[in-house]
Amino acid sequence: MSGGLIGKNPKVDMVASLIIGGVLLFLAYDFYGKLIALEQNGGSMKVNAIVYALYEMGGAVGAAGAFVAGALFFFYRSYRAFLKLKSS
């Protein structure tokens, strides 16, 4: 069971999850664009070890795909909170 404000209030959970998912989706788009530009023009960018490992395994799509996966998770949380509100 979730604790805190978000876990107890389905409206706040729905909106917060939707916002976080949207931000992650925007970051995926932005990060993918930066990686593609770096691949085409050369150069380097400082990233953490996890993002570097994802890039090594899957390229720009793999690294940006992690952000998309996170966004989908939060969109799913928002949908579940919506269903919880609808059934109440």
Secondary structure, DSSP 4 states (H G I P E B T S, - for coil): ---HHHHH-HHHHHHHHHHHHHHHHHHHHHHHHHHHHHHHH-------HHHHHHHHHHHHHHHHHHHHHHHHHHHHHHHHHHHHHHH-
